Amino acid sequence: MSQEELFLDSVAAGQGGSLVALYAVATPFVAPALRKVCLPFVPATTAQVENVLRVLRARTGRLVDIGSGDGRIVIAAAKHGFKASGFELNPWLVWYSRYKAFREGVHRSTSFHISDLWKVSFAQYSNVVIFGVPQMMDQLEVKLASELPSTAKVVACRFPFPTWIPECTAGEGIDTVWVYDAKTFKTHLQMT
């Protein structure tokens, strides 16, 4: 092989490797937009995190953040005494969350899982936080009402549940959180 052919081969290999790396990094961020229900990563604001912690301040037990993104709710909850878990589809965000939890010293009271929320049972959690989108909230009502214990509280951020009646709200605008009592929505499910 000539010098020129070796150079062209190495350039082609470099471009191919770059494309594979770009695909590996971009896919977890682009794939949610290609699903039937688009679940983009939109980080919680500081005010949203504070509102979630405020409405759950008198509670204890296990907490789950469904669609935990970069882990900020899970980490903040762990700092306030919760045993907290996050479920997220994007593996890069899960790995980053694990790193962040370790760096902030709460890795022993947190766990992060790469998982589809529809394939997980939330029966073991008494505190649920969800950053859903309107297209999924009605299906999520049914799933949570059938799985959660009657002592559970559910906190919805950005979008309320369509038929559940909130026990209270905190914040305003995009930082609003709605709090739902499982006793109320489970009773409503039994009546229908």
Accessible surface in RSA format (square Angstrom, percent):
REM  Atomic radii and reference values for relative SASA: ProtOr
REM  Chains: A
REM  Algorithm: Lee & Richards
REM  Probe-radius: 1.40
REM  Slices: 20
REM RES _ NUM      All-atoms   Total-Side   Main-Chain    Non-polar    All polar
REM                ABS   REL    ABS   REL    ABS   REL    ABS   REL    ABS   REL
RES MET A   1   160.54  83.1  82.03  54.3  78.52 186.9  81.67  69.4  78.87 104.5
RES SER A   2    58.69  49.6  46.14  61.6  12.55  28.9  50.89 108.4   7.80  10.9
RES GLN A   3   149.51  83.6 140.81 102.9   8.71  20.7  63.07 134.2  86.44  65.6
RES GLU A   4   124.83  71.7 117.11  88.6   7.72  18.4  42.38  82.0  82.45  67.3
RES GLU A   5    87.23  50.1  85.62  64.8   1.61   3.8  30.05  58.1  57.18  46.7
RES LEU A   6    92.41  51.5  88.66  63.4   3.75   9.4  89.04  62.5   3.37   9.1
RES PHE A   7   129.59  64.8 124.20  76.9   5.38  14.0 129.17  78.3   0.42   1.2
RES LEU A   8    99.34  55.3  95.49  68.3   3.85   9.7  95.70  67.2   3.64   9.8
RES ASP A   9    72.60  50.9  67.13  66.8   5.47  12.9  24.73  58.2  47.87  47.7
RES SER A  10    68.21  57.6  53.04  70.8  15.16  34.9  48.32 102.9  19.89  27.9
RES VAL A  11    59.43  39.1  52.16  47.2   7.27  17.5  58.53  50.9   0.90   2.4
RES ALA A  12    60.10  55.3  50.40  77.8   9.69  22.1  52.65  74.1   7.45  19.7
RES ALA A  13    72.04  66.2  50.31  77.6  21.73  49.4  62.64  88.2   9.39  24.9
RES GLY A  14    41.68  51.4   0.00   N/A  41.68  51.4  38.16 104.7   3.52   7.9
RES GLN A  15   114.37  64.0 110.16  80.5   4.21  10.0  36.96  78.7  77.40  58.7
RES GLY A  16    32.09  39.6   0.00   N/A  32.09  39.6  30.78  84.5   1.31   2.9
RES GLY A  17    42.74  52.7   0.00   N/A  42.74  52.7  34.69  95.2   8.06  18.0
RES SER A  18    72.30  61.1  60.81  81.2  11.49  26.5  36.22  77.1  36.08  50.5
RES LEU A  19   119.19  66.4 114.96  82.2   4.23  10.6 115.40  81.0   3.80  10.2
RES VAL A  20   104.77  68.9 102.10  92.4   2.67   6.4 104.66  90.9   0.11   0.3
RES ALA A  21    54.45  50.1  48.40  74.7   6.05  13.8  54.31  76.5   0.14   0.4
RES LEU A  22   114.27  63.6 109.23  78.1   5.04  12.7 113.59  79.8   0.68   1.8
RES TYR A  23   154.75  72.2 148.85  84.7   5.90  15.3 113.85  85.6  40.89  50.4
RES ALA A  24    48.71  44.8  38.01  58.7  10.70  24.3  44.52  62.7   4.19  11.1
RES VAL A  25    77.91  51.3  77.91  70.5   0.00   0.0  77.91  67.7   0.00   0.0
RES ALA A  26    34.45  31.7  30.17  46.6   4.29   9.8  34.45  48.5   0.00   0.0
RES THR A  27    49.12  34.9  44.71  45.3   4.41  10.5  46.18  62.0   2.93   4.4
RES PRO A  28    16.69  12.2   8.72   7.9   7.97  29.0  15.66  12.9   1.02   6.4
RES PHE A  29    98.55  49.3  76.04  47.1  22.51  58.6  78.17  47.4  20.37  58.3
RES VAL A  30    80.55  53.0  77.34  70.0   3.21   7.7  80.55  70.0   0.00   0.0
RES ALA A  31    28.77  26.5  26.27  40.5   2.50   5.7  27.08  38.1   1.68   4.5
RES PRO A  32    13.83  10.1  13.83  12.6   0.00   0.0  13.83  11.4   0.00   0.0
RES ALA A  33    63.84  58.7  42.90  66.2  20.94  47.6  42.90  60.4  20.94  55.5
RES LEU A  34   142.51  79.4 109.50  78.3  33.00  83.0 114.21  80.2  28.30  76.2
RES ARG A  35   105.10  44.1  86.12  43.9  18.98  45.2  33.15  45.3  71.95  43.6
RES LYS A  36   200.95  98.0 156.15  95.8  44.80 106.7 113.26 101.9  87.70  93.4
RES VAL A  37    29.18  19.2  25.37  23.0   3.81   9.2  26.45  23.0   2.73   7.4
RES CYS A  38    48.88  37.0  43.99  49.1   4.89  11.5  25.21  63.9  23.67  25.5
RES LEU A  39    45.70  25.5  36.58  26.2   9.12  22.9  37.16  26.1   8.54  23.0
RES PRO A  40    76.50  55.8  54.83  50.0  21.68  78.8  60.03  49.6  16.48 102.4
RES PHE A  41    78.72  39.4  48.12  29.8  30.60  79.6  54.20  32.9  24.52  70.2
RES VAL A  42    79.76  52.5  66.48  60.2  13.28  32.0  67.08  58.3  12.67  34.4
RES PRO A  43    57.45  41.9  50.90  46.4   6.55  23.8  52.42  43.3   5.03  31.3
RES ALA A  44     8.12   7.5   3.17   4.9   4.95  11.3   3.17   4.5   4.95  13.1
RES THR A  45    44.63  31.7  37.80  38.3   6.83  16.3  44.63  59.9   0.00   0.0
RES THR A  46   100.71  71.6  92.34  93.6   8.37  19.9  60.40  81.1  40.32  60.9
RES ALA A  47    39.18  36.0  35.47  54.7   3.70   8.4  36.84  51.9   2.34   6.2
RES GLN A  48     0.00   0.0   0.00   0.0   0.00   0.0   0.00   0.0   0.00   0.0
RES VAL A  49    18.98  12.5  18.98  17.2   0.00   0.0  18.98  16.5   0.00   0.0
RES GLU A  50    96.69  55.5  92.87  70.3   3.82   9.1  33.68  65.1  63.01  51.4
RES ASN A  51     5.12   3.5   5.12   5.0   0.00   0.0   0.00   0.0   5.12   5.0
RES VAL A  52     0.58   0.4   0.58   0.5   0.00   0.0   0.58   0.5   0.00   0.0
RES LEU A  53    25.34  14.1  21.20  15.2   4.14  10.4  21.76  15.3   3.58   9.6
RES ARG A  54   115.43  48.5 107.92  55.0   7.51  17.9  49.77  68.0  65.66  39.8
RES VAL A  55    33.09  21.8   7.00   6.3  26.09  62.9  13.68  11.9  19.41  52.6
RES LEU A  56     0.45   0.2   0.26   0.2   0.19   0.5   0.33   0.2   0.12   0.3
RES ARG A  57   179.69  75.4 144.86  73.8  34.83  82.9  68.34  93.4 111.35  67.5
RES ALA A  58   100.38  92.3  61.32  94.6  39.07  88.9  72.47 102.1  27.91  73.9
RES ARG A  59    58.78  24.7  45.73  23.3  13.05  31.1  18.80  25.7  39.97  24.2
RES THR A  60   115.29  82.0 102.89 104.3  12.40  29.5  73.36  98.5  41.93  63.4
RES GLY A  61    38.68  47.7   0.00   N/A  38.68  47.7  30.55  83.8   8.13  18.2
RES ARG A  62    88.28  37.1  86.95  44.3   1.33   3.2  35.07  47.9  53.21  32.3
RES LEU A  63     0.12   0.1   0.12   0.1   0.00   0.0   0.12   0.1   0.00   0.0
RES VAL A  64     0.00   0.0   0.00   0.0   0.00   0.0   0.00   0.0   0.00   0.0
RES ASP A  65     2.30   1.6   2.30   2.3   0.00   0.0   0.00   0.0   2.30   2.3
RES ILE A  66     0.61   0.3   0.25   0.2   0.36   0.9   0.25   0.2   0.36   1.0
RES GLY A  67    36.58  45.1   0.00   N/A  36.58  45.1  23.07  63.3  13.52  30.3
RES SER A  68     6.97   5.9   0.68   0.9   6.29  14.5   0.93   2.0   6.04   8.5
RES GLY A  69     5.88   7.3   0.00   N/A   5.88   7.3   5.74  15.8   0.14   0.3
RES ASP A  70    11.52   8.1  11.35  11.3   0.17   0.4   3.03   7.1   8.49   8.5
RES GLY A  71     0.00   0.0   0.00   N/A   0.00   0.0   0.00   0.0   0.00   0.0
RES ARG A  72    81.88  34.4  78.00  39.8   3.88   9.2  22.72  31.1  59.16  35.9
RES ILE A  73     4.21   2.4   3.53   2.6   0.68   1.6   3.65   2.6   0.56   1.5
RES VAL A  74     0.00   0.0   0.00   0.0   0.00   0.0   0.00   0.0   0.00   0.0
RES ILE A  75     5.81   3.3   5.81   4.3   0.00   0.0   5.81   4.2   0.00   0.0
RES ALA A  76    16.35  15.0  13.73  21.2   2.62   6.0  16.17  22.8   0.18   0.5
RES ALA A  77     0.54   0.5   0.54   0.8   0.00   0.0   0.54   0.8   0.00   0.0
RES ALA A  78    10.57   9.7   0.00   0.0  10.57  24.0   0.00   0.0  10.57  28.0
RES LYS A  79   116.04  56.6  79.86  49.0  36.18  86.2  50.43  45.4  65.61  69.9
RES HIS A  80   121.12  66.2  90.36  62.8  30.76  78.7  70.58  72.7  50.54  58.8
RES GLY A  81    71.08  87.7   0.00   N/A  71.08  87.7  37.86 103.9  33.23  74.4
RES PHE A  82    10.57   5.3   8.27   5.1   2.29   6.0   9.37   5.7   1.19   3.4
RES LYS A  83   101.18  49.4  96.91  59.5   4.26  10.2  71.45  64.3  29.72  31.7
RES ALA A  84     1.03   1.0   0.00   0.0   1.03   2.4   0.00   0.0   1.03   2.7
RES SER A  85     2.74   2.3   2.74   3.7   0.00   0.0   0.00   0.0   2.74   3.8
RES GLY A  86     0.17   0.2   0.00   N/A   0.17   0.2   0.00   0.0   0.17   0.4
RES PHE A  87    17.99   9.0  16.60  10.3   1.39   3.6  16.69  10.1   1.30   3.7
RES GLU A  88    23.29  13.4  21.32  16.1   1.97   4.7   2.28   4.4  21.01  17.2
RES LEU A  89    49.09  27.3  37.65  26.9  11.43  28.7  37.65  26.4  11.43  30.8
RES ASN A  90     5.00   3.4   3.57   3.5   1.43   3.4   2.99   7.2   2.01   1.9
RES PRO A  91    34.68  25.3  34.68  31.6   0.00   0.0  34.68  28.6   0.00   0.0
RES TRP A  92    97.54  39.1  93.04  45.0   4.50  10.6  90.86  48.4   6.68  10.8
RES LEU A  93    13.02   7.3  13.00   9.3   0.02   0.1  13.02   9.1   0.00   0.0
RES VAL A  94     0.60   0.4   0.11   0.1   0.49   1.2   0.60   0.5   0.00   0.0
RES TRP A  95   120.43  48.3 114.20  55.3   6.23  14.6 103.04  54.9  17.39  28.2
RES TYR A  96    99.06  46.2  93.63  53.3   5.43  14.1  68.25  51.3  30.81  38.0
RES SER A  97     0.18   0.2   0.18   0.2   0.00   0.0   0.00   0.0   0.18   0.2
RES ARG A  98   103.17  43.3  97.40  49.6   5.77  13.7  46.35  63.4  56.82  34.4
RES TYR A  99   121.40  56.7 114.35  65.1   7.04  18.3  88.23  66.3  33.17  40.9
RES LYS A 100    22.40  10.9  22.40  13.7   0.00   0.0  10.12   9.1  12.27  13.1
RES ALA A 101     1.15   1.1   1.15   1.8   0.00   0.0   1.15   1.6   0.00   0.0
RES PHE A 102   131.93  66.0 124.51  77.1   7.42  19.3 124.51  75.5   7.42  21.2
RES ARG A 103   137.56  57.8 105.69  53.9  31.87  75.9  51.56  70.5  86.00  52.1
RES GLU A 104    60.41  34.7  36.03  27.3  24.38  58.0  24.12  46.7  36.29  29.6
RES GLY A 105    57.79  71.3   0.00   N/A  57.79  71.3  27.77  76.2  30.02  67.2
RES VAL A 106    17.32  11.4  14.34  13.0   2.98   7.2  17.32  15.1   0.00   0.0
RES HIS A 107    68.15  37.2  55.62  38.7  12.52  32.0  50.67  52.2  17.48  20.3
RES ARG A 108   197.71  83.0 175.25  89.3  22.45  53.5  75.95 103.8 121.76  73.8
RES SER A 109    34.18  28.9  33.38  44.5   0.80   1.8  27.91  59.4   6.26   8.8
RES THR A 110    13.70   9.7   1.93   2.0  11.77  28.0   0.41   0.5  13.29  20.1
RES SER A 111    40.51  34.2  34.03  45.4   6.47  14.9  34.08  72.6   6.43   9.0
RES PHE A 112     7.48   3.7   2.18   1.4   5.30  13.8   2.18   1.3   5.30  15.2
RES HIS A 113    67.11  36.7  65.65  45.6   1.46   3.7  42.49  43.8  24.62  28.6
RES ILE A 114    81.37  46.3  54.74  40.8  26.63  64.2  54.74  39.4  26.63  72.3
RES SER A 115    29.35  24.8  19.33  25.8  10.01  23.1  15.41  32.8  13.93  19.5
RES ASP A 116    38.19  26.7  34.79  34.6   3.40   8.0   6.29  14.8  31.89  31.8
RES LEU A 117    15.47   8.6  12.26   8.8   3.21   8.1  12.26   8.6   3.21   8.7
RES TRP A 118    98.97  39.7  76.11  36.8  22.86  53.7  59.53  31.7  39.45  64.0
RES LYS A 119   170.25  83.1 131.55  80.7  38.70  92.1  88.45  79.6  81.80  87.1
RES VAL A 120    22.70  14.9  16.94  15.3   5.76  13.9  22.33  19.4   0.37   1.0
RES SER A 121    64.84  54.8  51.23  68.4  13.61  31.4  42.73  91.0  22.11  31.0
RES PHE A 122     0.00   0.0   0.00   0.0   0.00   0.0   0.00   0.0   0.00   0.0
RES ALA A 123    52.90  48.6  41.62  64.2  11.28  25.7  41.77  58.8  11.12  29.5
RES GLN A 124   102.28  57.2  76.81  56.1  25.47  60.6  38.62  82.2  63.66  48.3
RES TYR A 125     3.61   1.7   3.31   1.9   0.30   0.8   0.51   0.4   3.11   3.8
RES SER A 126    22.75  19.2  22.40  29.9   0.35   0.8  18.86  40.2   3.88   5.4
RES ASN A 127     0.00   0.0   0.00   0.0   0.00   0.0   0.00   0.0   0.00   0.0
RES VAL A 128     0.00   0.0   0.00   0.0   0.00   0.0   0.00   0.0   0.00   0.0
RES VAL A 129     0.00   0.0   0.00   0.0   0.00   0.0   0.00   0.0   0.00   0.0
RES ILE A 130     2.01   1.1   2.00   1.5   0.01   0.0   2.00   1.4   0.01   0.0
RES PHE A 131    40.31  20.2  23.41  14.5  16.90  44.0  23.63  14.3  16.68  47.7
RES GLY A 132     3.97   4.9   0.00   N/A   3.97   4.9   0.03   0.1   3.94   8.8
RES VAL A 133    24.36  16.0  24.36  22.1   0.00   0.0  24.36  21.2   0.00   0.0
RES PRO A 134    77.81  56.7  60.90  55.5  16.90  61.4  64.38  53.2  13.42  83.4
RES GLN A 135   117.68  65.8  95.12  69.5  22.56  53.7  52.04 110.8  65.63  49.8
RES MET A 136     2.25   1.2   2.25   1.5   0.00   0.0   2.07   1.8   0.18   0.2
RES MET A 137     1.86   1.0   1.86   1.2   0.00   0.0   1.86   1.6   0.00   0.0
RES ASP A 138    78.29  54.8  75.28  74.9   3.01   7.1  27.99  65.9  50.30  50.2
RES GLN A 139    97.80  54.7  90.25  66.0   7.55  18.0  32.89  70.0  64.91  49.2
RES LEU A 140     0.00   0.0   0.00   0.0   0.00   0.0   0.00   0.0   0.00   0.0
RES GLU A 141    12.88   7.4  12.50   9.5   0.38   0.9   3.10   6.0   9.78   8.0
RES VAL A 142    91.29  60.1  90.26  81.7   1.04   2.5  91.29  79.3   0.00   0.0
RES LYS A 143    27.79  13.6  21.81  13.4   5.98  14.2  19.79  17.8   8.00   8.5
RES LEU A 144     0.00   0.0   0.00   0.0   0.00   0.0   0.00   0.0   0.00   0.0
RES ALA A 145     2.84   2.6   1.76   2.7   1.08   2.5   1.76   2.5   1.08   2.9
RES SER A 146    76.56  64.7  43.88  58.6  32.68  75.3  37.35  79.5  39.21  54.9
RES GLU A 147    44.47  25.5  30.81  23.3  13.66  32.5  18.21  35.2  26.26  21.4
RES LEU A 148     2.58   1.4   0.00   0.0   2.58   6.5   0.04   0.0   2.54   6.8
RES PRO A 149    48.78  35.6  36.97  33.7  11.81  42.9  48.65  40.2   0.13   0.8
RES SER A 150    54.19  45.8  49.73  66.4   4.47  10.3  20.81  44.3  33.39  46.8
RES THR A 151    83.83  59.6  78.70  79.8   5.13  12.2  70.31  94.4  13.52  20.4
RES ALA A 152     0.00   0.0   0.00   0.0   0.00   0.0   0.00   0.0   0.00   0.0
RES LYS A 153    31.98  15.6  31.98  19.6   0.00   0.0  21.32  19.2  10.66  11.4
RES VAL A 154     0.00   0.0   0.00   0.0   0.00   0.0   0.00   0.0   0.00   0.0
RES VAL A 155     0.00   0.0   0.00   0.0   0.00   0.0   0.00   0.0   0.00   0.0
RES ALA A 156     0.00   0.0   0.00   0.0   0.00   0.0   0.00   0.0   0.00   0.0
RES CYS A 157     0.01   0.0   0.00   0.0   0.01   0.0   0.00   0.0   0.01   0.0
RES ARG A 158    49.76  20.9  34.39  17.5  15.37  36.6  22.71  31.0  27.05  16.4
RES PHE A 159    77.88  39.0  77.88  48.2   0.00   0.0  77.88  47.2   0.00   0.0
RES PRO A 160    58.56  42.7  52.21  47.6   6.34  23.0  52.21  43.1   6.34  39.4
RES PHE A 161     6.38   3.2   0.00   0.0   6.38  16.6   0.00   0.0   6.38  18.3
RES PRO A 162    80.10  58.4  38.61  35.2  41.49 150.8  49.80  41.1  30.31 188.4
RES THR A 163    79.97  56.9  63.98  64.9  15.99  38.1  63.84  85.8  16.13  24.4
RES TRP A 164    17.68   7.1   7.46   3.6  10.23  24.0   2.37   1.3  15.31  24.8
RES ILE A 165   133.46  75.9 124.71  92.9   8.75  21.1 125.21  90.2   8.26  22.4
RES PRO A 166    50.65  36.9  36.23  33.0  14.42  52.4  36.23  29.9  14.42  89.6
RES GLU A 167    92.74  53.2  56.52  42.8  36.21  86.2  40.66  78.6  52.08  42.5
RES CYS A 168    58.90  44.6  48.45  54.0  10.45  24.6  37.69  95.5  21.21  22.9
RES THR A 169    74.74  53.2  49.86  50.5  24.88  59.3  18.40  24.7  56.35  85.2
RES ALA A 170    10.76   9.9   4.33   6.7   6.42  14.6  10.76  15.1   0.00   0.0
RES GLY A 171    41.12  50.7   0.00   N/A  41.12  50.7  16.63  45.6  24.48  54.8
RES GLU A 172   147.16  84.5 139.16 105.3   8.00  19.1  53.54 103.6  93.62  76.4
RES GLY A 173    62.95  77.6   0.00   N/A  62.95  77.6  45.23 124.1  17.72  39.7
RES ILE A 174   111.46  63.4 103.32  77.0   8.14  19.6 108.04  77.8   3.42   9.3
RES ASP A 175    31.75  22.2  31.75  31.6   0.00   0.0   3.41   8.0  28.34  28.3
RES THR A 176    16.89  12.0  16.89  17.1   0.00   0.0  10.67  14.3   6.22   9.4
RES VAL A 177     0.00   0.0   0.00   0.0   0.00   0.0   0.00   0.0   0.00   0.0
RES TRP A 178    42.66  17.1  42.66  20.6   0.00   0.0  25.90  13.8  16.75  27.2
RES VAL A 179     3.26   2.1   3.26   2.9   0.00   0.0   3.26   2.8   0.00   0.0
RES TYR A 180     1.40   0.7   1.40   0.8   0.00   0.0   0.95   0.7   0.46   0.6
RES ASP A 181    21.97  15.4  20.79  20.7   1.18   2.8   2.49   5.9  19.48  19.4
RES ALA A 182     0.00   0.0   0.00   0.0   0.00   0.0   0.00   0.0   0.00   0.0
RES LYS A 183   120.38  58.7 116.24  71.3   4.14   9.8  86.16  77.6  34.22  36.5
RES THR A 184    71.57  50.9  63.51  64.4   8.07  19.2  45.54  61.2  26.03  39.3
RES PHE A 185     4.33   2.2   2.37   1.5   1.96   5.1   3.55   2.2   0.78   2.2
RES LYS A 186    42.25  20.6  41.94  25.7   0.31   0.7  28.98  26.1  13.27  14.1
RES THR A 187    69.47  49.4  68.87  69.8   0.60   1.4  46.49  62.4  22.98  34.7
RES HIS A 188    74.60  40.8  72.45  50.4   2.15   5.5  54.62  56.3  19.97  23.2
RES LEU A 189    70.36  39.2  60.74  43.5   9.63  24.2  64.26  45.1   6.11  16.4
RES GLN A 190   147.39  82.4 113.50  82.9  33.89  80.7  46.02  98.0 101.37  76.9
RES MET A 191   154.71  80.1 115.27  76.3  39.44  93.9 109.33  92.9  45.38  60.1
RES THR A 192   123.28  87.7  61.73  62.6  61.54 146.7  82.88 111.3  40.40  61.1
END  Absolute sums over single chains surface
CHAIN  1 A    10458.6       8417.8       2040.8       6792.0       3666.6
END  Absolute sums over all chains
TOTAL         10458.6       8417.8       2040.8       6792.0       3666.6
